[in-house]
Amino acid sequence: MDKDRLKGKRALVTGAASGIGRATSLRLAAEGATVFCCDIVAAGVEETVSMIAAQGGKAASGTVDVSKLDSCEAIARASEANRDIDSLVDGVFAERLREGQLDECDLTMRELQALAASFKATLTAVYHPRVPYPEPTPEELANLARIAQA
Ligand SMILES: NC(=O)c1ccc[n+]([C@@H]2O[C@H](COP(=O)([O-])OP(=O)(O)OC[C@H]3O[C@@H](n4cnc5c(N)ncnc54)[C@H](O)[C@@H]3O)[C@@H](O)[C@H]2O)c1
């Protein structure tokens, strides 16, 4: 296996809380991809992210019901927003390491990666983007006004 084959690539895996989705997520991360693991089961998908962090990979989790269009749209947007969150968190960790602020703490690099993954998952959940709804057209507004008057 080439651990740098997918370096710099991003993958979004659905059904990532167990079975084939989890195995795929682990393999993609092991080959260097940053994996956005999605599933309807939040606890399971977070466990997958922890497993990836424990093997030294990069991942974030998202909860999605693939049978619902707005859920899929939201998770696709969240994966885009993740780019900023990931680089923000990675940047903060890299800076603290460079400054030597963590030289005397007992945490291993693997534990620091697990911490970073946890921060990313939490921030992604907090800044979960909403799907923008289209503005009503003048015709739709007029229809609404007619209904309200009836
Ligand atoms: N395991 C096999 O050998 C095998 C062989 C052929 C086909 N398949 C098919 O491949 C698929 C995955 O198999 P598996 O063994 O990994 O199953 P699995 O049950 O372990 O994993 C399926 C994952 O999908 C998630 N999920 C279910 N509904 C969802 C939804 N609406 N939105 C988001 N996530 C949802 C589940 O929470 C679960 O984590 C299944 O459809 C299965 O029938 C499996």
The ligand as a Gaussian input file, in Angstrom:
#p B3LYP/6-31G(d) Opt

LIG

0 1
 N      -21.271000      -6.822000       2.855000
 C      -21.362000      -7.430000       1.671000
 O      -20.741000      -8.479000       1.411000
 C      -22.203000      -6.861000       0.561000
 C      -22.214000      -7.464000      -0.691000
 C      -22.964000      -6.901000      -1.729000
 C      -23.710000      -5.781000      -1.492000
 N      -23.715000      -5.203000      -0.243000
 C      -24.518000      -4.008000      -0.075000
 O      -23.641000      -2.894000       0.154000
 C      -24.249000      -1.988000       1.085000
 C      -23.355000      -1.795000       2.288000
 O      -23.103000      -3.060000       2.916000
 P      -22.441000      -3.148000       4.346000
 O      -22.129000      -4.562000       4.593000
 O      -21.343000      -2.163000       4.459000
 O      -23.684000      -2.712000       5.268000
 P      -23.707000      -2.036000       6.703000
 O      -25.095000      -2.199000       7.225000
 O      -22.568000      -2.479000       7.560000
 O      -23.438000      -0.500000       6.370000
 C      -24.414000       0.308000       5.789000
 C      -24.265000       1.699000       6.409000
 O      -25.159000       2.579000       5.744000
 C      -25.750000       3.404000       6.723000
 N      -27.038000       3.893000       6.231000
 C      -28.197000       3.212000       6.090000
 N      -29.164000       4.032000       5.641000
 C      -28.602000       5.249000       5.477000
 C      -29.096000       6.501000       5.041000
 N      -30.373000       6.673000       4.665000
 N      -28.262000       7.553000       4.994000
 C      -26.967000       7.411000       5.354000
 N      -26.433000       6.249000       5.784000
 C      -27.253000       5.174000       5.850000
 C      -25.915000       2.527000       7.929000
 O      -26.062000       3.282000       9.128000
 C      -24.608000       1.715000       7.892000
 O      -23.586000       2.347000       8.630000
 C      -25.596000      -2.590000       1.452000
 O      -26.572000      -2.021000       0.629000
 C      -25.403000      -4.058000       1.150000
 O      -26.657000      -4.679000       0.868000
 C      -22.978000      -5.719000       0.760000

